[in-house]
Amino acid sequence: MSFGETPITLVGNLTDDPELKFTEGGAALAKFTIAVTPRSFDRNSNQWKDGTTAFYRCAAWRTLAEHVADSLSKGSRVVAMGRMRQHDWTTDTGEKRSMLAVEVDDIGASVRFTTVTINGKHPAQKSQAGDDPWAATSAPASGGGSAAEGAEPPF
């Protein structure tokens, strides 16, 4: 993470199946939205109350994008970590536009309310001796991307 970036962790549900696309250069891009609804307990009514839902537009790049598209679907409860990014662009008609989006560095299914099954291992784990899941020493690379000049951002 670079100096001045805004880190964010989201816990919520996907609003739709992730949309997987590929850039002209062949990089995978998964676009999706995470809905986050805060809950608080109201002691007067003795019930849980939902707050206002916030919708976060997200993007994941390269291998992470492909894993997101293969693993997650509408309604999946996820924990996502990334960085808030502002994207500015000009439309074909000359209008200046801006939006905030989350560039996701890592994401996983939440196991708070359900169970999940892991179908594979990180390649570094497969080549190591023993069954120690903590033996992996390399971290996945985070990807990034930028919109072409004058074009709408990839989010």
Disulfide bonds with the S-S distance in Angstrom:
none
